[in-house]
């Protein structure tokens, strides 16, 4: 009977017809692998246009008909339907937790540019405080969330929150020679959503392409939201020298070669970032990284040692790219130090720390 239900916003699309490509979803699948490995029967429970039951990899995925404007009603239905132990994959999804449960925070998600302090307060009072009061343990992927929560709720945060940074599988991600691209390739391995910083990159590409004839940009992007993909293609068509702007939709297995064939990696997050998988994987390949000083990226990149940590602005990004393009020795040094840093985030360390938490919180029977 050793069952654990994982509540997640969406592992599959709302139709249930294909997987969602993203860090939270990859994290949940890795956690399900670990739970299965140590003897639990895992199922996923998510939002959907209509109720469904599917099998994804080796786990059952249950979709619950939901109204995006009233997701709390679907959360209530999940709670009533699912018996036994629950692990909550995203603190941003819930406002109620059953006793003896773990929930996961993937970053400070309420730091939206232009949002008012009042709106931010609603987020952390509705979600963070609820988790602190009801869940037995909150696993944070970065220290940014812990420090913010500690500043707002100092007594509760230290009692309930523990940090387990995200991981990289060093058996899969390791340095290898380039097989493509004779010039210098700059890679954006991110979602096209606002928070991931596509707009920053798009704004500076025309000038860089005109300044440097031997560079190209590659976008390893998702196709989760058709509107984002359409906007990307519309933008690309309007850029001069767009023959040097390529793109792909790689799956996880392909990302090793995509990273290896690149010379500079961009992680230009504007808000809401944990310890980025894309950043960690680029580090493990030994690549120089330009990352913004947002969220958990500050737990990974030490500016000038294993990458460049910049302010999330067009000018800062533009100058950082130019610096690395003009300084091949620095690219090499930063990449070597990034590789050394990645060893501290090996997936086996993540698994061991999570296994201790699971053993402490959940019971078998």
C-alpha positions in Angstrom: 0.0 0.0 0.0 3.0 2.4 0.1 1.3 5.1 -1.9 2.3 8.7 -2.4 0.2 11.0 -4.6 2.1 13.9 -6.1 -0.1 17.0 -6.7 1.3 19.1 -9.6 -0.2 21.9 -11.7 0.5 20.0 -15.0 2.8 17.1 -15.8 0.9 16.7 -19.0 -1.0 19.3 -21.0 -4.5 20.2 -19.9 -5.7 17.8 -22.7 -3.4 15.1 -21.4 -2.0 14.5 -24.9 1.7 15.3 -24.3 4.2 16.1 -21.5 5.0 19.7 -20.4 8.6 20.5 -20.9 10.0 22.5 -17.9 12.1 22.4 -14.8 9.3 21.7 -12.3 8.1 18.8 -14.4 11.6 17.3 -14.7 12.0 17.7 -11.0 8.7 15.9 -10.3 9.7 13.0 -12.6 13.1 12.6 -10.9 11.4 12.6 -7.5 8.9 10.0 -8.7 11.9 7.9 -9.8 13.4 8.1 -6.4 10.2 7.4 -4.6 9.6 4.3 -6.8 13.2 3.2 -6.2 12.7 3.2 -2.4 9.4 1.3 -2.5 6.5 3.7 -3.0 3.7 3.5 -5.5 3.5 7.0 -7.1 0.7 8.7 -8.9 0.3 12.2 -10.3 -2.7 14.5 -10.0 -3.1 17.6 -12.1 -5.4 20.1 -13.8 -7.2 19.3 -17.0 -9.9 20.4 -19.4 -11.7 17.2 -18.7 -11.1 14.3 -16.3 -8.6 11.8 -17.7 -6.4 8.9 -16.6 -3.2 8.3 -18.5 0.1 6.5 -18.0 3.2 8.6 -18.4 6.5 6.7 -18.2 5.6 4.2 -15.5 3.1 6.3 -13.5 -0.6 6.9 -13.6 -1.5 10.6 -14.2 -5.0 11.7 -13.2 -6.4 14.9 -14.7 -9.2 16.8 -12.9 -11.5 19.1 -14.8 -10.6 22.6 -13.8 -11.6 26.2 -14.3 -8.4 28.4 -14.5 -10.2 31.1 -12.7 -11.2 28.9 -9.8 -8.4 26.4 -9.4 -8.9 26.2 -5.6 -12.1 24.3 -6.3 -10.1 21.6 -8.2 -7.6 21.5 -5.4 -10.4 20.8 -3.0 -11.7 18.0 -5.2 -8.2 16.4 -5.4 -8.0 16.5 -1.6 -11.3 14.8 -1.3 -10.6 12.2 -4.0 -7.1 11.2 -3.0 -6.6 9.1 0.2 -3.4 8.6 2.1 -0.1 10.5 1.7 0.4 13.5 -0.6 3.5 15.3 -1.7 2.8 18.8 -3.1 5.1 19.6 -6.1 4.5 23.3 -6.0 3.8 25.6 -3.1 2.4 28.1 -5.7 -0.4 25.7 -6.4 -1.8 25.1 -2.9 -3.3 27.0 0.0 -4.1 23.9 2.1 -2.0 20.9 3.1 -2.9 17.7 4.9 -0.8 16.9 8.0 2.4 15.0 7.7 3.2 16.2 4.2 6.1 17.9 2.2 5.6 20.7 -0.3 8.3 22.1 -2.6 9.2 25.7 -3.4 10.8 26.3 -6.7 11.6 30.0 -6.1 10.1 33.3 -5.2 7.4 33.6 -7.8 5.7 36.7 -6.6 8.5 39.1 -7.6 6.8 40.0 -10.9 8.1 43.3 -12.3 5.4 46.0 -11.8 3.5 44.1 -9.2 2.5 46.1 -6.2 3.6 45.3 -2.6 -0.1 44.5 -1.9 -0.2 41.8 -4.5 3.1 40.4 -3.3 1.7 40.3 0.2 -1.3 38.3 -1.0 0.9 35.7 -2.5 3.0 35.0 0.5 0.1 35.3 3.0 -2.1 32.9 0.9 0.6 30.4 -0.1 3.8 30.7 2.0 2.1 31.2 5.3 -0.4 28.4 4.6 2.5 26.0 3.9 4.4 27.1 7.0 1.4 26.6 9.2 0.1 23.3 7.7 2.8 21.3 5.9 5.3 19.4 8.0 8.3 20.4 5.8 9.0 22.7 2.9 11.8 21.8 0.6 13.2 24.9 -1.1 15.4 24.6 -4.3 17.3 27.7 -3.4 18.4 29.9 -0.5 16.6 33.0 -1.9 13.2 31.6 -0.9 14.5 30.6 2.6 15.9 34.1 3.2 12.8 35.9 2.0 10.6 33.7 4.1 12.9 34.1 7.0 12.7 37.8 6.8 8.8 37.7 6.7 8.2 34.8 9.1 11.4 34.4 11.0 10.2 31.8 13.6 8.3 29.6 11.2 10.8 29.6 8.4 13.6 28.2 10.3 11.4 25.4 11.7 9.8 24.3 8.5 12.1 25.1 5.5 15.1 23.1 4.4 17.1 23.8 1.2 18.0 21.0 -1.3 19.4 22.7 -4.4 18.5 21.3 -7.8 20.9 18.8 -9.4 22.8 17.8 -12.5 23.3 14.2 -13.6 27.1 14.1 -14.0 26.9 10.8 -15.7 25.0 12.4 -18.6 26.4 15.9 -18.6 30.1 16.1 -19.0 32.5 18.0 -21.3 32.7 16.8 -24.9 34.0 18.4 -28.2 31.8 20.5 -30.5 30.4 18.6 -33.5 28.6 21.5 -35.2 28.9 25.3 -35.6 32.3 26.5 -36.9 31.8 30.0 -35.5 31.0 31.1 -32.0 27.5 30.0 -30.9 25.6 31.7 -28.2 22.9 29.5 -26.7 19.6 30.4 -25.0 18.4 27.1 -23.5 15.2 28.4 -21.9 11.4 28.7 -22.1 10.1 31.6 -24.1 8.1 32.9 -21.2 8.5 36.4 -19.9 10.3 35.5 -16.7 13.1 33.6 -18.5 14.4 36.7 -20.2 13.8 36.1 -23.9 12.9 39.8 -24.4 16.3 40.8 -23.1 18.1 38.6 -25.6 15.9 39.5 -28.5 16.6 43.2 -27.9 20.4 43.0 -28.2 20.8 40.3 -31.0 20.5 42.7 -34.0 23.4 44.9 -32.8 25.6 41.9 -31.9 25.0 40.2 -35.3 26.0 43.3 -37.1 29.1 43.8 -34.9 30.4 40.2 -35.1 30.3 38.3 -38.4 31.5 35.0 -36.9 28.7 34.5 -34.2 25.4 32.9 -34.3 22.5 32.5 -31.8 20.8 29.3 -31.1 17.5 29.0 -29.2 16.8 25.6 -27.6 13.2 26.3 -26.7 10.0 24.7 -25.7 6.8 24.5 -27.7 4.5 24.5 -24.6 2.6 27.7 -25.5 1.9 28.2 -29.3 1.4 31.9 -28.8 5.0 32.3 -27.5 6.4 30.2 -30.4 4.5 32.3 -32.9 5.9 35.5 -31.3 9.4 34.1 -31.6 9.1 33.3 -35.3 7.5 36.7 -36.0 10.5 38.4 -34.2 13.1 36.2 -35.9 11.7 37.0 -39.4 12.2 40.7 -38.8 15.8 40.5 -37.7 18.6 41.3 -40.2 21.1 38.4 -40.6 18.5 36.0 -39.2 20.2 33.2 -41.1 22.5 33.2 -38.0 19.6 32.7 -35.7 18.7 29.0 -35.4 16.4 27.1 -33.1 15.4 23.7 -32.0 13.0 21.9 -29.7 15.3 19.3 -28.1 14.2 16.8 -25.5 16.2 16.2 -22.4 18.4 13.6 -24.0 19.4 16.0 -26.8 20.4 18.8 -24.5 23.9 17.4 -23.9 24.9 17.9 -27.5 23.1 21.2 -27.8 25.1 22.6 -24.9 28.4 21.0 -26.1 28.0 22.7 -29.5 27.7 26.1 -27.9 30.4 28.5 -26.7 28.5 30.9 -24.4 25.3 30.0 -22.4 22.7 32.7 -21.5 20.5 32.3 -18.4 18.9 35.8 -18.5 16.1 35.3 -16.0 14.1 38.4 -15.0 12.2 36.9 -12.1 11.1 33.7 -10.4 14.1 31.4 -10.7 15.4 28.6 -8.5 18.7 26.8 -9.0 18.3 26.5 -12.7 18.7 23.0 -14.4 19.8 24.8 -17.6 22.5 26.6 -15.7 23.7 23.5 -13.8 23.8 21.4 -17.0 25.9 24.1 -18.8 28.2 24.2 -15.8 28.7 20.4 -16.0 29.5 20.6 -19.7 32.2 23.2 -18.8 30.7 26.2 -20.6 31.0 29.9 -19.7 27.7 31.2 -18.5 26.1 34.6 -18.3 23.4 34.6 -15.7 21.3 37.3 -14.0 21.5 37.9 -10.2 18.0 36.6 -9.8 16.7 34.0 -7.3 18.7 30.8 -7.0 21.2 31.7 -9.8 23.1 33.6 -7.1 23.6 30.2 -5.3 25.3 28.8 -8.5 27.3 31.6 -10.1 30.1 33.5 -8.4 30.7 36.5 -10.6 34.1 36.4 -12.3 34.9 32.9 -11.0 32.6 30.4 -12.7 30.5 32.7 -14.8 29.3 36.3 -15.1 26.5 37.4 -12.8 24.8 40.5 -14.2 21.9 42.8 -13.5 18.8 41.7 -15.5 19.0 44.5 -18.1 19.6 44.7 -21.8 22.8 46.8 -21.4 24.3 44.5 -18.8 23.6 41.5 -21.0 25.0 43.2 -24.1 28.2 44.2 -22.4 28.7 40.7 -20.8 28.3 38.9 -24.2 30.8 41.4 -25.8 33.3 40.8 -23.0 33.2 37.0 -23.5 33.3 37.2 -27.3 36.4 39.4 -27.0 38.2 37.3 -24.4 38.6 33.6 -25.3 40.9 33.1 -22.4 38.2 34.2 -19.9 35.7 31.9 -21.6 38.0 29.0 -21.1 38.8 29.9 -17.4 35.1 30.5 -16.5 34.1 27.2 -18.1 36.7 25.2 -16.2 35.6 26.7 -12.9 31.9 26.1 -13.8 32.7 22.4 -14.3 34.5 22.2 -10.9 31.5 23.9 -9.2 29.0 21.5 -10.8 30.5 18.6 -8.9 28.8 19.9 -5.7 25.4 19.5 -7.4 25.6 15.9 -8.4 22.3 14.2 -8.6 23.3 11.5 -6.1 23.7 14.2 -3.4 20.2 15.4 -4.2 18.8 11.9 -4.0 20.5 11.2 -0.6 19.2 14.4 0.9 15.7 13.8 -0.4 15.6 10.3 0.8 16.4 11.4 4.4 13.4 13.8 4.2 11.1 11.2 2.8 12.1 8.8 5.5 11.5 11.4 8.2 8.1 12.6 7.1 6.3 9.7 5.3 5.5 6.3 6.7 5.0 3.0 4.9 2.2 0.7 5.7 
